[in-house]
Amino acid sequence: YGFYTGFDSDNSSGDFSEANHIVAEMLDLDPHQSNRTGKHNGETEIQENGIKRHRTSLPAPMFSRSDFSVWSILKKCIGLELSKITMPIVFNEPLSFLQRITEYMEHIYLINKACSHADPLERMQAVAAFAVSAVASQWERTGKPFNPLLGETYELTREDLGFRFISEQVSHHPPISAFYSEGLNKDFIFHGSIYPKLKFWGKSIEAEPRGTITLELLKHNEAYTWTNPTCCVHNVIIGKLWLEQYGTVEIVNHSTGDKCVLNFKPCGLFGKELHRVEGYIQDKNRKKLCVIYGKWTECLWCTDPTTYETYKKNEKRGGEQKKPKPSEDVIKSENDEADDMPEVQDTVQFIPGSKLLWRINCRPPNSSQMYNFTSFAVSLNELEEGMEATLAPTDCRLRPDIRNMENGNMDVASKEKERLEEKQRAARKERAKDEVEWHTRWFHQGTNPYTGTSDWLYSGGYFDRNFSDCPDIY
């Protein structure tokens, strides 16, 4: 979930930390840009209807990565564990991984839909769409989120969307992020922990997600669990970075025994399957109830199995189906490397009679200058007036390296990032010397009640706002 997650480390050697100094020296920033104060277009304001308007752009445009090569760093690291490598800040985006996880909630209307349906099949369809939408914001997001410091937190309350969310970095080695969200109307609970396992294949980096995601629909007394697909970033040596998601995602309804099996297809030799998702929902007797198809970058449809099979048979026979038009977002290759992104991808071929489950949100018009953020992502690091007094001192919004990067102060951000990592190293050594164990604040290790596997569970109490014993990490 977010490429390179887990690279920065409090165990990294000085050689790799020096990369940050080198990049800081190489940065040739516009003085008007690097002295931003944080004022920006789209300041938070209250609309006439009383709903808070969130910002629509970042304070400063992203810094160009074209002069820097990921490979120049990674080639020194072949054979090393990726979680021990410190990457220069130029490869980051100005969000913590904890904020990136919060992007699950961008399509929360799908949870609301699931809560409102009386039919368990329709509930599963909405949950399946939510699981796919949760990875949709990663499309073209090739920047690395900042690794959370041990004890770092992030909270988000969106009264307009009907939820509140809290996350904590509960472990640094291995890096584990735990989160908990609940509906303000007490209609759902959404929680889990994420531990990405990274593999470096030379030309690509693969992040295999570990950890269970659980959604409880309280009104229906139902619980669903699943794990995210594998994310892979290509062309880390040369060419344009691009990513794909692949693997099988199984969503289980522990109350009814229904299961949704979604296959995120790998790109394939000619790119025919890039971004495609295909699967089905079956009942506890393994009878297929419906087929789901689409793209995680675009939309998701469902239809009944008979219609789907008939359509596929006609297609194989070269039936009357028209070839789909190429997507408006024509994907162009940057070079002739074999690992390149395929040149053209078609949009999803609609099967007559299908029902639309989900469609991706449009990104803001200036998204490419803002790390390809969605409108939801743009608002995540917003620090509104008066908010600092109520936030936990460990909240991501208060991290000086992220804040400086967002404001365009790349050289300051790079130095702050290194200072925070050094502070974390020193604190860890001090605990080891005094034989003191680290204690998490808002989550504890336990057993997922539905899967029986190890999980991080919310201990409660965060929103009581007693932050007196929070660690000093910034």
Wavefront OBJ file of the C-alpha trace (Angstrom):
o trace
v 0.000 0.000 0.000
v 2.092 2.903 -1.248
v 5.358 1.948 -2.806
v 8.613 1.869 -0.808
v 6.679 1.766 2.448
v 9.028 0.473 5.105
v 12.254 1.724 3.483
v 13.212 4.422 5.972
v 14.641 2.969 9.098
v 16.090 3.864 12.449
v 18.640 1.133 11.724
v 19.891 2.565 8.466
v 23.605 3.133 8.082
v 25.206 6.538 7.580
v 25.889 5.755 3.920
v 22.226 5.833 3.051
v 21.431 8.770 5.333
v 23.993 10.768 3.347
v 21.696 10.459 0.337
v 19.405 13.012 1.988
v 22.282 15.511 2.255
v 23.210 14.976 -1.395
v 19.638 15.579 -2.536
v 19.329 18.687 -0.351
v 22.418 20.139 -2.057
v 21.079 19.271 -5.507
v 17.701 20.934 -4.964
v 17.485 24.159 -6.932
v 14.323 25.667 -5.516
v 12.558 28.816 -6.578
v 13.063 31.187 -3.592
v 9.445 32.274 -3.806
v 8.418 28.622 -3.560
v 10.772 27.569 -0.765
v 9.680 30.367 1.574
v 6.000 29.517 1.532
v 4.179 30.189 4.757
v 1.516 27.598 4.220
v -1.140 29.978 2.890
v -2.860 28.439 -0.061
v -5.818 28.513 -2.377
v -8.867 26.755 -1.046
v -8.456 27.766 2.608
v -10.935 25.956 4.841
v -14.161 27.890 5.139
v -17.747 27.359 6.162
v -20.249 27.307 3.322
v -23.689 28.881 3.593
v -25.251 25.498 4.351
v -22.967 25.133 7.387
v -20.828 22.360 5.882
v -17.095 22.881 6.159
v -15.325 23.282 2.835
v -11.942 21.548 2.703
v -8.954 22.860 0.800
v -8.717 22.042 -2.897
v -4.970 22.372 -3.460
v -1.630 22.004 -1.702
v 0.394 25.052 -0.602
v 3.165 24.331 -3.139
v 3.427 22.206 -6.303
v 5.407 18.973 -6.177
v 9.121 18.997 -6.841
v 10.219 17.343 -10.109
v 11.822 13.933 -9.683
v 13.133 13.830 -13.250
v 16.726 14.594 -12.177
v 16.817 11.764 -9.646
v 17.007 8.011 -10.090
v 15.614 5.512 -7.600
v 18.134 3.075 -9.025
v 21.062 5.293 -8.000
v 20.057 4.535 -4.398
v 18.828 0.965 -4.773
v 21.849 -0.377 -6.678
v 23.872 0.028 -3.466
v 21.309 -2.021 -1.609
v 21.068 -5.280 -3.545
v 21.012 -8.100 -1.031
v 20.008 -5.839 1.863
v 16.656 -5.876 3.631
v 14.602 -3.062 2.121
v 13.270 -1.902 5.484
v 16.845 -0.863 6.368
v 17.213 1.674 3.525
v 16.691 5.419 3.880
v 15.375 6.991 0.687
v 15.974 10.675 -0.186
v 12.974 12.882 0.459
v 12.553 13.745 -3.236
v 10.906 10.329 -3.737
v 8.300 11.046 -1.040
v 4.842 12.567 -1.127
v 3.833 14.904 1.734
v 1.685 12.393 3.600
v 2.460 9.819 6.273
v 1.560 6.177 5.606
v -1.048 6.560 8.368
v -2.733 9.268 6.299
v -2.476 7.076 3.214
v -4.373 4.320 5.038
v -7.117 6.852 5.817
v -7.793 7.036 2.067
v -9.768 3.817 2.523
v -12.543 6.151 3.658
v -12.754 8.181 0.446
v -15.610 6.004 -0.841
v -17.369 5.597 2.502
v -20.714 5.967 0.746
v -20.273 2.295 -0.212
v -20.275 1.311 3.479
v -23.403 3.423 3.930
v -24.955 1.594 0.968
v -24.083 -1.771 2.500
v -25.707 -0.691 5.789
v -28.889 0.359 4.001
v -29.464 -2.856 1.992
v -31.844 -5.504 3.360
v -30.543 -8.166 0.929
v -27.250 -9.838 2.044
v -26.153 -10.230 -1.609
v -26.478 -6.499 -2.199
v -24.569 -5.850 1.020
v -21.722 -8.080 -0.171
v -21.676 -6.309 -3.548
v -21.282 -2.944 -1.805
v -18.555 -4.310 0.498
v -16.700 -5.775 -2.505
v -16.871 -2.407 -4.245
v -15.554 -0.743 -1.085
v -12.605 -3.175 -0.920
v -11.697 -2.363 -4.553
v -12.203 1.390 -4.098
v -9.777 1.293 -1.153
v -6.829 0.724 -3.517
v -8.090 3.030 -6.297
v -6.384 6.139 -4.911
v -3.010 4.455 -5.556
v -3.419 4.810 -9.307
v -0.407 6.823 -10.572
v 0.649 7.524 -6.968
v 4.305 6.547 -7.329
v 5.515 8.789 -4.494
v 6.556 7.165 -1.233
v 4.506 8.106 1.834
v 6.608 9.021 4.874
v 7.227 6.088 7.182
v 5.411 6.743 10.458
v 7.607 7.106 13.526
v 6.935 4.655 16.338
v 3.988 6.072 18.313
v 2.885 8.413 15.521
v -0.883 8.833 15.192
v -3.426 10.293 12.806
v -7.028 11.164 13.466
v -9.700 12.299 11.060
v -13.281 13.240 11.858
v -15.521 14.028 8.886
v -18.988 14.940 10.055
v -20.031 15.562 6.442
v -19.119 11.947 5.573
v -20.283 10.453 8.881
v -17.147 8.846 10.327
v -14.144 9.275 12.593
v -10.828 7.506 12.210
v -7.745 6.931 14.371
v -4.491 5.134 13.521
v -1.209 4.486 15.318
v 2.200 3.158 14.314
v 2.377 0.245 16.738
v 5.680 -1.284 15.587
v 8.725 0.010 13.737
v 10.525 -3.289 13.007
v 8.537 -4.743 11.384
v 6.570 -1.595 10.407
v 2.943 -2.158 11.474
v 0.169 0.436 11.265
v -3.109 -0.188 13.128
v -6.348 1.700 12.444
v -9.910 1.952 13.728
v -12.875 3.828 12.293
v -16.501 4.067 13.308
v -19.653 5.593 11.897
v -20.864 8.669 13.735
v -24.324 7.090 13.613
v -22.955 3.910 15.253
v -23.793 1.938 12.096
v -20.373 0.414 11.328
v -16.894 -0.311 12.681
v -13.922 -0.647 10.314
v -10.535 -1.714 11.654
v -7.331 -3.549 10.862
v -3.546 -3.533 10.751
v -1.193 -3.365 7.784
v 2.318 -4.779 7.578
v 3.682 -4.524 4.015
v 6.319 -7.120 3.100
v 8.679 -5.636 0.499
v 10.610 -7.474 -2.199
v 13.048 -5.906 -4.647
v 13.211 -7.748 -7.996
v 15.770 -5.528 -9.721
v 13.449 -3.640 -12.081
v 10.428 -3.649 -9.799
v 9.466 -3.440 -6.135
v 6.670 -5.607 -4.791
v 4.710 -4.822 -1.618
v 2.776 -7.788 -0.310
v 0.258 -6.668 2.318
v 0.041 -8.571 5.579
v -2.692 -8.038 8.135
v -6.455 -8.441 8.240
v -9.043 -5.792 7.393
v -12.403 -6.091 9.160
v -15.695 -4.329 8.474
v -18.600 -4.776 10.894
v -22.124 -3.721 9.893
v -23.685 -3.317 13.326
v -27.347 -3.099 12.292
v -27.087 -6.403 10.412
v -24.796 -8.047 12.979
v -22.389 -8.930 10.148
v -18.604 -8.948 9.910
v -16.531 -9.080 6.721
v -12.760 -9.696 6.545
v -10.214 -9.501 3.717
v -6.587 -8.731 2.820
v -5.473 -6.263 0.144
v -3.896 -7.340 -3.178
v -0.153 -7.143 -3.842
v 1.117 -3.819 -5.199
v 4.077 -3.717 -7.609
v 5.973 -0.660 -8.872
v 7.759 -1.097 -12.216
v 10.643 0.725 -13.918
v 12.592 1.633 -10.782
v 15.803 1.541 -12.868
v 14.795 3.394 -16.024
v 11.622 4.725 -17.609
v 8.383 6.026 -16.153
v 7.332 4.501 -12.839
v 4.003 2.693 -13.003
v 2.197 0.334 -10.693
v -0.173 -2.576 -10.809
v -2.170 -4.539 -8.252
v -2.484 -8.291 -8.492
v -3.480 -11.335 -6.475
v -6.647 -12.865 -5.097
v -8.706 -11.036 -2.502
v -11.242 -13.110 -0.559
v -13.951 -11.240 1.314
v -15.754 -13.459 3.819
v -19.112 -12.686 5.430
v -18.667 -14.496 8.759
v -22.391 -14.318 9.534
v -23.869 -15.842 6.351
v -20.905 -17.819 5.004
v -21.091 -15.889 1.720
v -17.749 -15.221 0.080
v -16.554 -12.842 -2.627
v -13.443 -13.911 -4.540
v -11.813 -11.082 -6.527
v -8.920 -11.700 -8.896
v -6.777 -8.594 -9.470
v -5.164 -9.625 -12.738
v -1.465 -9.130 -13.472
v -0.665 -6.979 -16.483
v 0.368 -9.843 -18.799
v 2.758 -9.756 -21.731
v 0.822 -7.276 -23.876
v -0.870 -5.367 -21.075
v -4.300 -6.721 -21.961
v -5.217 -7.429 -18.344
v -3.714 -4.316 -16.734
v -5.873 -2.998 -13.851
v -8.574 -5.623 -14.488
v -10.566 -7.147 -11.642
v -12.794 -10.202 -12.102
v -14.540 -12.346 -9.552
v -17.765 -13.683 -8.145
v -19.876 -13.913 -5.018
v -20.842 -17.377 -3.803
v -23.064 -18.553 -0.955
v -22.011 -20.968 1.801
v -22.862 -23.908 -0.511
v -20.474 -22.486 -3.159
v -23.276 -21.580 -5.518
v -22.282 -18.560 -7.640
v -24.741 -15.725 -7.028
v -23.224 -13.048 -9.252
v -20.127 -12.137 -11.255
v -18.138 -8.927 -10.660
v -15.878 -7.325 -13.270
v -14.185 -4.019 -13.994
v -10.964 -2.133 -13.279
v -9.685 -0.899 -9.933
v -8.673 2.345 -11.687
v -12.079 2.954 -13.211
v -15.285 1.168 -12.230
v -16.860 -2.084 -11.072
v -19.955 -3.845 -12.445
v -21.894 -6.976 -11.532
v -24.145 -9.294 -13.481
v -25.667 -12.730 -13.067
v -23.423 -15.737 -13.859
v -25.532 -16.996 -16.798
v -25.426 -13.642 -18.607
v -21.681 -13.436 -18.018
v -20.958 -16.948 -19.330
v -23.132 -16.408 -22.406
v -21.359 -13.135 -23.139
v -17.905 -14.734 -22.780
v -18.850 -17.627 -25.099
v -20.072 -15.206 -27.782
v -16.908 -13.192 -27.379
v -14.752 -16.271 -27.980
v -16.746 -17.100 -31.091
v -16.169 -13.538 -32.342
v -19.785 -12.661 -31.721
v -21.521 -9.353 -32.125
v -19.772 -7.557 -29.292
v -18.212 -4.326 -30.421
v -14.625 -3.659 -29.510
v -14.462 -1.124 -26.710
v -13.054 2.286 -27.482
v -9.636 3.017 -26.011
v -9.727 4.776 -22.660
v -9.464 8.547 -22.663
v -6.475 8.024 -20.388
v -4.373 6.440 -23.118
v -1.318 4.923 -21.497
v 1.847 5.666 -23.408
v 5.182 3.969 -23.098
v 8.131 6.131 -22.054
v 10.855 3.907 -23.507
v 11.398 0.535 -25.119
v 12.204 -1.429 -21.974
v 10.469 -4.809 -21.774
v 9.164 -3.858 -18.326
v 7.429 -0.745 -19.661
v 3.833 0.143 -19.088
v 1.708 -1.147 -21.994
v 0.898 1.445 -24.640
v -2.894 1.414 -24.811
v -5.562 0.032 -22.518
v -9.237 -0.319 -23.326
v -11.967 0.808 -20.989
v -14.074 -1.849 -19.296
v -16.265 -3.715 -21.786
v -19.836 -3.295 -20.529
v -21.992 -6.431 -20.506
v -25.651 -5.531 -21.173
v -27.809 -5.861 -18.082
v -24.959 -5.224 -15.637
v -25.363 -3.082 -12.514
v -22.803 -0.397 -11.690
v -21.350 -0.932 -8.204
v -18.738 1.813 -8.096
v -16.998 4.414 -10.239
v -13.761 6.221 -9.377
v -13.968 9.868 -8.332
v -12.592 12.494 -10.711
v -9.287 13.941 -9.572
v -8.784 17.688 -9.242
v -7.596 19.353 -12.477
v -4.173 20.152 -10.976
v -3.679 16.649 -9.527
v -0.520 15.950 -11.561
v 1.193 18.914 -9.853
v 0.033 17.588 -6.472
v 1.542 14.068 -6.426
v -1.565 12.740 -8.246
v -3.612 13.245 -5.070
v -7.368 12.837 -5.091
v -9.499 15.661 -3.656
v -9.815 13.604 -0.471
v -6.022 13.155 -0.180
v -5.402 16.888 -0.690
v -7.344 17.625 2.513
v -5.661 15.023 4.754
v -2.717 17.109 5.986
v -4.712 20.313 6.347
v -4.023 21.971 9.704
v -7.013 24.153 10.454
v -6.990 27.073 12.862
v -7.364 25.906 16.459
v -6.829 22.239 15.538
v -3.347 22.037 17.067
v -4.789 22.579 20.546
v -7.029 19.503 20.285
v -4.799 17.072 18.356
v -2.593 14.496 20.017
v 1.035 15.761 19.971
v 1.878 12.635 17.931
v -0.475 13.509 15.030
v 1.015 13.414 11.489
v -0.149 16.978 10.810
v 2.425 18.186 13.343
v 5.380 16.396 11.703
v 7.830 19.124 10.621
v 9.352 17.182 7.692
v 5.964 16.511 6.076
v 4.763 20.056 6.768
v 7.896 21.604 5.224
v 7.703 19.353 2.165
v 4.051 20.289 1.661
v 5.035 23.976 1.828
v 7.791 23.487 -0.773
v 10.704 23.785 1.686
v 12.470 20.651 0.456
v 15.882 21.347 1.987
v 14.389 22.003 5.448
v 12.137 18.951 5.088
v 15.135 16.745 4.293
v 17.033 17.956 7.379
v 13.947 17.545 9.584
v 13.382 14.026 8.314
v 16.924 13.060 9.247
v 16.609 14.759 12.661
v 13.428 12.807 13.453
v 15.006 9.513 12.386
v 18.055 10.243 14.553
v 15.802 11.129 17.495
v 13.954 7.835 17.039
v 17.252 5.910 16.951
v 18.461 7.612 20.124
v 15.181 6.884 21.953
v 15.361 3.224 20.956
v 18.941 2.923 22.221
v 17.947 4.586 25.496
v 15.097 2.116 26.013
v 17.438 -0.797 25.258
v 19.985 0.526 27.760
v 17.354 0.889 30.492
v 15.644 -2.374 29.446
v 12.352 -0.534 29.006
v 9.760 -1.963 26.605
v 7.794 0.251 24.211
v 4.088 0.413 25.041
v 1.522 1.314 22.401
v -1.002 3.947 23.442
v -4.266 3.345 21.587
v -4.042 -0.242 20.284
v -3.098 -3.604 21.785
v -2.123 -6.946 20.320
v -4.903 -9.512 20.423
v -6.863 -11.994 18.324
v -9.245 -11.064 15.536
v -12.614 -12.408 16.782
v -13.657 -13.533 13.296
v -10.499 -15.034 11.788
v -8.805 -16.224 14.989
v -5.521 -14.732 13.749
v -3.237 -12.245 15.508
v -4.411 -8.652 15.100
v -4.052 -5.180 16.586
v -7.258 -4.063 18.282
v -8.359 -0.576 19.318
v -8.126 -0.085 23.080
v -10.539 2.880 23.067
v -10.326 6.244 24.756
v -8.584 8.297 22.063
v -11.487 10.717 21.589
v -11.579 11.439 25.356
v -8.505 13.538 24.461
v -6.320 12.716 27.437
v -2.933 13.028 25.744
v -0.829 13.588 28.871
v 1.199 10.395 28.477
v 1.823 10.588 24.721
v 5.501 10.191 23.714
v 7.588 13.116 22.466
v 8.482 11.969 18.941
v 8.809 15.260 17.016
l 1 2 3 4 5 6 7 8 9 10 11 12 13 14 15 16 17 18 19 20 21 22 23 24 25 26 27 28 29 30 31 32 33 34 35 36 37 38 39 40 41 42 43 44 45 46 47 48 49 50 51 52 53 54 55 56 57 58 59 60 61 62 63 64 65 66 67 68 69 70 71 72 73 74 75 76 77 78 79 80 81 82 83 84 85 86 87 88 89 90 91 92 93 94 95 96 97 98 99 100 101 102 103 104 105 106 107 108 109 110 111 112 113 114 115 116 117 118 119 120 121 122 123 124 125 126 127 128 129 130 131 132 133 134 135 136 137 138 139 140 141 142 143 144 145 146 147 148 149 150 151 152 153 154 155 156 157 158 159 160 161 162 163 164 165 166 167 168 169 170 171 172 173 174 175 176 177 178 179 180 181 182 183 184 185 186 187 188 189 190 191 192 193 194 195 196 197 198 199 200 201 202 203 204 205 206 207 208 209 210 211 212 213 214 215 216 217 218 219 220 221 222 223 224 225 226 227 228 229 230 231 232 233 234 235 236 237 238 239 240 241 242 243 244 245 246 247 248 249 250 251 252 253 254 255 256 257 258 259 260 261 262 263 264 265 266 267 268 269 270 271 272 273 274 275 276 277 278 279 280 281 282 283 284 285 286 287 288 289 290 291 292 293 294 295 296 297 298 299 300 301 302 303 304 305 306 307 308 309 310 311 312 313 314 315 316 317 318 319 320 321 322 323 324 325 326 327 328 329 330 331 332 333 334 335 336 337 338 339 340 341 342 343 344 345 346 347 348 349 350 351 352 353 354 355 356 357 358 359 360 361 362 363 364 365 366 367 368 369 370 371 372 373 374 375 376 377 378 379 380 381 382 383 384 385 386 387 388 389 390 391 392 393 394 395 396 397 398 399 400 401 402 403 404 405 406 407 408 409 410 411 412 413 414 415 416 417 418 419 420 421 422 423 424 425 426 427 428 429 430 431 432 433 434 435 436 437 438 439 440 441 442 443 444 445 446 447 448 449 450 451 452 453 454 455 456 457 458 459 460 461 462 463 464 465 466 467 468 469 470 471 472 473 474
